[in-house]
Amino acid sequence: MEMELLETFEAAKKAADAAADGDPSDAEEGRCVDALKRLRKLPVTMKVLVETQVGKRLRALAKHPCGKIKSMSSELLEHWKNIVIEETSKNNKKNNAVNDVKSPTSEVKVDKDQKPPQIVKVEKVSRSESMKVERTTETIKTKRFSRLF
């Protein structure tokens, strides 16, 4: 499926380039629009779109000087975005359902000699400053230095 997706996209790209370079013939424009229609009919998944990076390359066609190519490319991009959103929301729902399932109770031994974990506070610093964090047994000290270069 990936190969068919890539080959069909390459055909659309080639026809779009020819339509933009030479005389604006309806034949090249029609070839490109037909290839984009074929791309829309292909069953794609988020995984395939990520692996092939076709969506990123299709953005260039969404800025094409020819109106038909531009609109068809934009529609296809929107269609693929919806597919990605659907798959992401399904995955999130599955992950939430798995996390909501309560696990059986288990015993945990706590060693009284263990020290509690230290808490480190980190503040966001602008890019023009650097920060040094020092740990001590009593407190945590933070020093800010101006960037030397």
PAZAPA-4460 file (N, C-alpha, C; in steps of 0.05 Angstrom, whole numbers, plus 32768, in hexadecimal, padded with zeros to 4 digits):
% residues 149
    n_x    n_y    n_z   ca_x   ca_y   ca_z    c_x    c_y    c_z   seq   type   mol
   8010   7FE8   8000   8000   8000   8000   8011   8019   8000     1      M     A
   8028   8018   800E   803A   802F   800F   8045   8036   7FF4     2      E     A
   804C   8021   7FE5   8057   8026   7FCA   8043   8032   7FB8     3      M     A
   802A   8028   7FB9   8015   8034   7FA9   8010   8051   7FB0     4      E     A
   8010   8057   7FCA   800D   8072   7FD3   8023   8084   7FC8     5      L     A
   803C   807B   7FCB   8052   808B   7FC1   8052   808F   7FA3     6      L     A
   804C   8079   7F94   804C   807B   7F77   8035   808E   7F6D     7      E     A
   801E   808C   7F7A   8008   809D   7F72   800E   80BA   7F78     8      T     A
   801B   80BF   7F90   8022   80DA   7F96   8037   80E5   7F83     9      F     A
   804B   80D5   7F7C   805F   80DD   7F69   8053   80E5   7F4E    10      E     A
   803E   80D5   7F45   8031   80DB   7F2C   8022   80F6   7F2E    11      A     A
   8016   80FB   7F45   8008   8115   7F49   801C   812C   7F4A    12      A     A
   8032   8128   7F57   8047   813D   7F59   8053   8143   7F3E    13      K     A
   8058   812E   7F2E   8063   8132   7F14   8050   8141   7F02    14      K     A
   8037   813A   7F02   8023   8148   7EF2   801F   8165   7EFB    15      A     A
   8020   8169   7F16   801D   8184   7F20   8035   8196   7F18    16      A     A
   804D   818A   7F19   8065   8199   7F10   8063   81A0   7EF3    17      D     A
   805A   818D   7EE2   8057   8192   7EC6   8042   81A8   7EC1    18      A     A
   802C   81A7   7ED0   8017   81BB   7ECD   8021   81D7   7ED5    19      A     A
   8033   81D8   7EE8   803D   81F2   7EF2   8053   81FD   7EDF    20      A     A
   8064   81EB   7ED5   807B   81F3   7EC5   8073   81FC   7EA9    21      D     A
   8066   81EA   7E9A   8060   81F0   7E7E   8047   8200   7E7B    22      G     A
   803B   81FD   7E64   8022   820A   7E5F   800C   81FD   7E71    23      D     A
   7FFA   820C   7E7B   7FE6   8201   7E8D   7FD2   81F0   7E7F    24      P     A
   7FDB   81D8   7E77   7FC9   81C6   7E68   7FB6   81B8   7E7B    25      S     A
   7F9E   81B4   7E73   7F8B   81A6   7E83   7F92   8189   7E87    26      D     A
   7FA2   817E   7E74   7FA9   8161   7E76   7FBA   815B   7E8E    27      A     A
   7FCE   816B   7E93   7FE0   8167   7EAA   7FD1   816D   7EC4    28      E     A
   7FC1   8182   7EC3   7FB1   8188   7EDB   7F9E   8172   7EE1    29      E     A
   7F91   8167   7ECD   7F7E   8150   7ED0   7F8C   8137   7EDB    30      G     A
   7FA5   8132   7ED1   7FB4   811B   7EDB   7FBA   811E   7EF9    31      R     A
   7FC1   8136   7F00   7FC8   813B   7F1C   7FAF   8137   7F2E    32      C     A
   7F99   8143   7F25   7F80   8141   7F35   7F76   8124   7F37    33      V     A
   7F79   8115   7F21   7F72   80F8   7F21   7F83   80E9   7F35    34      D     A
   7F9D   80EF   7F35   7FAF   80E1   7F48   7FA8   80E8   7F65    35      A     A
   7FA1   8101   7F6A   7F99   810A   7F85   7F7F   80FC   7F8D    36      L     A
   7F6D   80F8   7F7A   7F54   80EA   7F81   7F5A   80CD   7F88    37      K     A
   7F6D   80C1   7F79   7F75   80A5   7F7F   7F82   80A3   7F9B    38      R     A
   7F92   80B8   7FA2   7F9E   80B8   7FBC   7F89   80B9   7FD2    39      L     A
   7F74   80C8   7FCD   7F5E   80CA   7FE2   7F50   80B0   7FE5    40      R     A
   7F4E   80A0   7FD0   7F40   8086   7FD2   7F51   8071   7FDF    41      K     A
   7F6B   8074   7FE1   7F7D   8060   7FED   7F78   805F   800B    42      L     A
   7F78   8046   8016   7F74   8043   8033   7F8F   8049   8041    43      P     A
   7F91   8060   804D   7FAA   8067   805B   7FA6   8067   8079    44      V     A
   7FBC   8063   8087   7FBB   8064   80A4   7FD0   8079   80AD    45      T     A
   7FCE   8080   80C6   7FE1   8093   80D1   7FFE   8089   80CE    46      M     A
   8001   806F   80D2   801C   8063   80D0   8027   8066   80B4    47      K     A
   8017   8061   80A0   8020   8064   8084   8026   8081   807D    48      V     A
   8016   8093   8087   801B   80AF   8082   8035   80B9   808F    49      L     A
   803A   80AF   80A6   8053   80B6   80B4   806B   80AA   80A6    50      V     A
   8069   8091   809F   8080   8083   8092   8087   808F   8077    51      E     A
   8073   8096   8067   8078   809F   804C   807C   80BD   804A    52      T     A
   8073   80CC   805E   8076   80EA   805F   8068   80F7   8047    53      Q     A
   8054   80EA   803B   8047   80F4   8024   8037   810E   802B    54      V     A
   802C   810E   8043   801C   8126   804B   802D   813F   804B    55      G     A
   8046   813D   8054   8057   8155   8054   805D   815E   8037    56      K     A
   8061   814B   8026   8067   8152   800A   804F   815C   7FFB    57      R     A
   8037   8154   8004   801E   815C   7FF7   8018   817A   7FFD    58      L     A
   8023   8184   8013   801F   81A0   801A   8028   81B3   8004    59      R     A
   803D   81AB   7FF6   8047   81BC   7FE0   8031   81BE   7FCA    60      A     A
   8023   81A9   7FC5   800E   81A9   7FB0   7FF6   81BA   7FB9    61      L     A
   7FF3   81BD   7FD3   7FDD   81CE   7FDD   7FE2   81EB   7FD8    62      A     A
   7FFA   81F2   7FD0   8001   820D   7FC9   8006   8211   7FAB    63      K     A
   7FFD   81FE   7F9B   8001   81FE   7F7E   7FF2   8215   7F72    64      H     A
   7FFC   8220   7F5C   7FEF   8237   7F4F   7FD4   822F   7F42    65      P     A
   7FD1   8216   7F3A   7FB8   820D   7F2E   7FA3   8208   7F43    66      C     A
   7F8C   8214   7F3F   7F77   8213   7F53   7F6C   81F7   7F59    67      G     A
   7F68   81E6   7F44   7F5E   81CB   7F48   7F71   81BA   7F58    68      K     A
   7F8B   81BC   7F51   7F9F   81AC   7F60   7FA1   81B5   7F7D    69      I     A
   7FA0   81CF   7F80   7FA2   81DB   7F9B   7F8B   81D2   7FAC    70      K     A
   7F72   81D3   7FA2   7F5B   81CC   7FB2   7F5A   81AE   7FB8    71      S     A
   7F60   819E   7FA4   7F60   8181   7FA8   7F75   8178   7FBC    72      M     A
   7F8D   8184   7FBB   7FA2   817E   7FCE   7F9A   8186   7FEA    73      S     A
   7F8E   819D   7FED   7F85   81A6   8007   7F70   8193   8012    74      S     A
   7F5D   818B   8002   7F48   8178   800B   7F55   815E   8013    75      E     A
   7F68   8154   8004   7F76   813B   800B   7F85   813E   8026    76      L     A
   7F93   8154   802A   7FA0   8159   8043   7F8D   8159   805A    77      L     A
   7F76   8165   8057   7F62   8166   806C   7F57   814A   8072    78      E     A
   7F53   813B   805D   7F4A   811F   8060   7F5E   810F   8070    79      H     A
   7F77   8111   806A   7F8C   8102   8078   7F8F   810C   8095    80      W     A
   7F8C   8126   8099   7F8D   8130   80B5   7F76   8124   80C5    81      K     A
   7F5E   8121   80BA   7F48   8115   80C8   7F4E   80F8   80CF    82      N     A
   7F5B   80EA   80BC   7F62   80CE   80C2   7F75   80CD   80DA    83      I     A
   7F89   80DE   80DA   7F9C   80DF   80F0   7F8F   80E5   810A    84      V     A
   7F7C   80F9   810A   7F6E   8100   8122   7F5D   80E9   812C    85      I     A
   7F4F   80DB   811A   7F3E   80C5   8122   7F4F   80AF   812F    86      E     A
   7F65   80A8   8122   7F76   8092   812D   7F82   809A   8147    87      E     A
   7F8A   80B3   814A   7F96   80BD   8163   7F81   80BC   817A    88      T     A
   7F69   80C4   8174   7F54   80C4   8188   7F4C   80A7   8190    89      S     A
   7F4C   8095   817C   7F47   8079   8183   7F5C   806D   8194    90      K     A
   7F75   8074   818E   7F8C   806A   819E   7F8B   8075   81BA    91      N     A
   7F83   808F   81BD   7F81   809B   81D7   7F6B   808E   81E8    92      N     A
   7F54   8088   81DA   7F3E   807B   81E9   7F46   805F   81F2    93      K     A
   7F55   8050   81E1   7F5E   8036   81E8   7F72   8037   8200    94      K     A
   7F84   804A   81FF   7F97   804E   8215   7F89   8055   822F    95      N     A
   7F75   8067   822D   7F67   806F   8245   7F57   8057   8250    96      N     A
   7F4C   8047   823E   7F3D   8030   8248   7F4F   801C   8256    97      A     A
   7F67   8018   824B   7F7A   8006   8257   7F83   8011   8272    98      V     A
   7F88   802B   8274   7F90   8037   828D   7F7B   8037   82A2    99      N     A
   7F61   8038   829A   7F4B   8038   82AC   7F46   801D   82BA   100      D     A
   7F4F   8008   82AE   7F4C   7FEE   82B9   7F5D   7FEC   82D2   101      V     A
   7F51   7FE5   82E9   7F5F   7FE5   8302   7F6F   7FCB   8304   102      K     A
   7F88   7FCE   830D   7F99   7FB6   8310   7F94   7FAB   832C   103      S     A
   7F99   7F91   832F   7F96   7F84   834A   7FA8   7F91   835E   104      P     A
   7F9F   7F91   8377   7FAF   7F9D   838C   7FC8   7F8D   8391   105      T     A
   7FDE   7F9A   8395   7FF7   7F8B   839C   8004   7F99   83B3   106      S     A
   8014   7F8A   83C2   8022   7F95   83D9   803C   7FA1   83D0   107      E     A
   8044   7FB7   83DD   805D   7FC3   83D7   806B   7FC7   83F2   108      V     A
   8084   7FBD   83F3   8094   7FC1   840C   80A2   7FDC   840A   109      K     A
   80A0   7FEB   8420   80AD   8005   8421   80C2   8003   8436   110      V     A
   80DA   8009   842E   80F1   8008   8440   80F2   8023   844E   111      D     A
   80F1   8023   8469   80F0   803C   8478   810B   804B   8477   112      K     A
   8120   803E   846F   813A   804B   846D   813D   805A   8453   113      D     A
   812A   8056   8441   812C   8064   8427   8127   8082   842B   114      Q     A
   8136   8092   841C   8132   80AF   841D   811C   80B6   8409   115      K     A
   810C   80CB   8410   80F8   80D3   83FC   8105   80DF   83E3   116      P     A
   80F8   80DD   83CD   8104   80E8   83B4   8107   8106   83B6   117      P     A
   811C   8110   83AB   8121   812D   83AB   8110   813A   8396   118      Q     A
   8107   8151   839C   80F7   8161   8389   8109   8176   837D   119      I     A
   8109   8178   8364   8119   818B   8356   8106   819F   8347   120      V     A
   8109   81B8   834D   80FA   81CC   833F   810B   81D8   8329   121      K     A
   80FF   81D9   8311   810D   81E4   82FA   80FB   81FA   82EF   122      V     A
   8106   8211   82EC   80F7   8227   82E1   8100   822B   82C4   123      E     A
   80ED   8234   82B4   80F3   8239   8298   8104   8253   8297   124      K     A
   8119   8251   8288   812C   8267   8286   812D   826F   8269   125      V     A
   8131   8289   8264   8132   8292   8249   814C   8286   823C   126      S     A
   814D   8287   8222   8164   827B   8214   817D   828B   8218   127      R     A
   817B   82A3   8221   8193   82B3   8224   81A1   82AE   823E   128      S     A
   8196   829D   824E   81A2   8296   8268   81A8   8278   826A   129      E     A
   81BC   8272   8279   81C0   8255   827F   81BB   8251   829D   130      S     A
   81B6   8239   82A5   81AF   8234   82C1   81C0   821D   82CC   131      M     A
   81C7   821F   82E5   81D7   820A   82F2   81C6   8201   830A   132      K     A
   81C3   81E7   830C   81B4   81DC   8322   81C7   81CC   8334   133      V     A
   81C8   81D2   834D   81D9   81C4   8360   81C7   81B6   8374   134      E     A
   81CE   819D   837A   81C0   818E   838E   81D0   818D   83A8   135      R     A
   81C3   8191   83BD   81CF   818D   83D8   81BC   817C   83E7   136      T     A
   81C4   8172   83FE   81B3   8161   840E   819C   8170   841B   137      T     A
   81A0   818A   841F   818B   8199   842D   8178   81A7   841A   138      E     A
   8183   81B6   8407   8172   81C4   83F4   817D   81C3   83D8   139      T     A
   816F   81CD   83C6   8178   81CE   83AB   817C   81EB   83A3   140      I     A
   8194   81F1   839A   819B   820C   8393   819B   820F   8375   141      K     A
   8192   8225   836C   8192   822B   834F   81A0   8245   834A   142      T     A
   81B3   8245   8338   81C1   825D   8331   81BD   8262   8313   143      K     A
   81BA   827B   830D   81B7   8283   82F1   81CF   8293   82E9   144      R     A
   81D9   828D   82D1   81F0   829B   82C6   81E8   82A7   82AB   145      F     A
   81F2   82BE   82A6   81ED   82C9   828B   81FE   82BA   8277   146      S     A
   81F4   82B7   8260   8202   82A9   824B   821B   82B9   8244   147      R     A
   8231   82AA   8243   824B   82B7   823F   8251   82BD   8222   148      L     A
   8242   82B2   8210   8249   82B6   81F4   8231   82C0   81E5   149      F     A
***
